[in-house]
Amino acid sequence: MRLAIQFAKISGFSPIITTASKSNEGFLKSLGATRIIDRSEILSDAVKKVTSEPIKYIYDAIASEDTQTAAYEILAPGGNLLLVLPPVIDKERLTSDKVLAVVHA
């Protein structure tokens, strides 16, 4: 996640929103994150409080079924969801206007 935040910052993305525990907020902001959403919050509601702009890019560094599904739900049409593990989103939720990609490093 560290590199993803730094690459997003130097690439000019804004806002850079991440989820984490509040105890990591200072560290994540030092990397370039502009908003930290507490893991206990409902992601879609929290993101709406941060921005009304469509979310076009999401990097899911956890990639559990829950995080993938939440990310996919807030992803704007035409957006890209980057995952560190293979997709496990329910196939009935998938649409042709959102791109899923698995990151290999």
Salt bridges, closest charged atoms under 4 A:
GLU25 OE1 - LYS22 NZ 3.93
GLU25 OE2 - LYS29 NZ 3.31
GLU73 OE2 - ARG93 NH1 2.73
